[in-house]
Amino acid sequence: MSADATVVAVRGLRVGYGSVVVLADIELTVTAGEIIAVTGVNGVGKSTLLTCLAGLHRPAAGTMSVLGGAPRDDPAFWRAVALVADQPTWYPGLTVREHLELIRLTHQPLRGWCLPADELIDFFGLAARADASPLDMSSGQRQRLSLAAALARPSRLLLLDEPEQSLDADFRVELAGLLREGYADNGGTVIMATHDADFALAAGAREVRLSDGAIVPDDEDYEDATDEADEADDADDVDGSDDADPTDEADDVNGSDDEYGTGDAEDADDIQDPGAWTAHAARHTRPRA
């Protein structure tokens, strides 16, 4: 793996809220063109990890490098990073179409993959509401607009906090395809927190599962062996029971202090994705656990 291909490098990350440790000893490397699905139960630290990567939450220990430097809340960083978390504050006097056109206008010249306003409106099913205010739309329509806005301008890293929320199952599959074949295939990197395994699979994501504040090791051989042992135990239990109904299925058995980071940021000229519409929204993002 070349250094140029590394988009995110996290080493020994530790994050807490007061005396409660949310993340501990997190190690994560993400390369260009990857889609990462951060999974786990509510409160396990998925959103906290995203806000740390966005430079909106300072960890207690460990180092983070995002696009060659420490994550930070400044214009150069947000030219390369887009964040969709809590919904932004929409301008009450602008329509859906005008919001998307404004985003594109403020990021001229557009260098890198992104989609024009009309294509986004069509893809996200907002044609009937294109001339409406976002404040007059449903939560699902506003979620679609938030995602569309992130793709209306170029970026190198897309951070998504539960992008599937308020979206129907069929459209989740379509969105997964756009992230995979549009954004990632053109060199972009996606890190998303999600509860939808089918959505992550459709996006071709690599799963990073959190449990008790740590990344669960990906040991398929161990898991397969555990599953086989459980199945054998189930079969033995059924065969050894004199009054067992032979048509009954066997019961399922459940197996089983560094600095924040000081790397120099890339020069603005090296970041070919101009501007960042998400800077305002990012500053008002409230971390979920």
Secondary structure, DSSP 4 states (H G I P E B T S, - for coil): --GGGEEEEEEEEEEEETTEEEEEEEEEEEETT-EEEEE-STTSSHHHHHHHHTTSS--SEEEEEETTB---SSHHHHHHEEEESSPP---TT--HHHHHHHHHHTT-S--SS---HHHHHHHTT-GGGTTS-GGGS-HHHHHHHHHHHHTSS--SEEEEESTTTT--HHHHHHHHHHIIIIIGGGT-EEEEE-S-HHHHHHTTPEEEEEETTEEPP--HHHHHHHHHHHHHHHHHHHHT-TT--TTSPPPP-------S--PPPPPGGG--S---TTHHHHHTPPP--
